[in-house]
Amino acid sequence: MSNDFVFDDDDFAKEGGAGSGSREFDEFDCPGCNANNPVDEKFTDGDEVRCNYCGCEFKALVNQEGKLRFREL
């Protein structure tokens, strides 16, 4: 019996938007003070965000797996 189907993980990654930089977020946890910050406008890779509690500013970075990271400005 032979396998007539092809399974490709990349198909699921493309459907989920992973790696395309199109993932948008509507909240984040501040890396400085751990406060949860909901935002009015969604943000994505390369956008700048500010913590509403401690005032620190960060640049949002989204990796190929869609994980959100921050770099302090």
C-alpha positions as CSV (number, residue, x, y, z in Angstrom):
1,M,0.0,0.0,0.0
2,S,1.4,3.4,-0.9
3,N,0.9,6.8,0.6
4,D,-0.9,9.0,-1.9
5,F,-1.0,12.1,0.3
6,V,1.6,14.7,0.9
7,F,1.8,16.4,4.3
8,D,3.8,19.7,4.4
9,D,4.1,21.7,7.6
10,D,4.8,24.8,5.5
11,D,1.2,24.9,4.3
12,F,0.0,25.3,7.9
13,A,2.6,28.0,8.6
14,K,1.4,30.0,5.5
15,E,-2.2,29.7,6.5
16,G,-1.5,30.8,10.1
17,G,0.5,33.8,8.9
18,A,3.7,32.7,10.6
19,G,6.8,34.1,9.1
20,S,4.9,36.7,7.0
21,G,5.1,39.5,9.6
22,S,1.3,39.9,9.3
23,R,0.6,38.8,12.9
24,E,-1.0,41.6,14.8
25,F,-1.3,42.0,18.6
26,D,-3.8,43.9,20.7
27,E,-1.9,43.6,24.1
28,F,1.5,43.0,25.5
29,D,3.2,42.3,28.8
30,C,5.9,44.9,29.5
31,P,9.3,43.3,29.7
32,G,10.4,46.0,32.3
33,C,7.6,45.9,34.9
34,N,5.5,42.9,33.7
35,A,2.3,45.0,33.5
36,N,-0.3,43.9,31.0
37,N,-1.0,46.7,28.4
38,P,-4.0,46.5,26.2
39,V,-3.8,48.8,23.2
40,D,-6.4,50.6,21.1
41,E,-4.8,50.0,17.7
42,K,-3.2,46.6,16.9
43,F,0.5,46.5,16.4
44,T,2.9,44.2,14.5
45,D,6.6,43.8,13.6
46,G,8.6,47.0,13.7
47,D,6.0,49.1,15.5
48,E,6.8,51.1,18.6
49,V,4.8,50.6,21.8
50,R,4.9,52.3,25.2
51,C,4.1,50.8,28.6
52,N,1.1,52.6,30.2
53,Y,2.5,51.9,33.7
54,C,6.3,52.5,33.7
55,G,6.5,54.6,30.5
56,C,9.3,52.5,28.8
57,E,9.2,52.4,25.0
58,F,9.9,49.3,23.0
59,K,10.2,48.3,19.4
60,A,8.1,45.2,18.7
61,L,9.8,42.3,16.9
62,V,8.0,39.3,15.6
63,N,10.2,36.2,14.7
64,Q,9.4,33.6,12.0
65,E,7.4,31.5,14.4
66,G,5.2,34.5,15.2
67,K,6.6,35.0,18.7
68,L,6.6,38.6,20.0
69,R,9.8,40.1,21.4
70,F,10.8,43.7,22.4
71,R,13.9,45.8,22.1
72,E,14.0,48.8,24.5
73,L,14.4,52.2,22.8
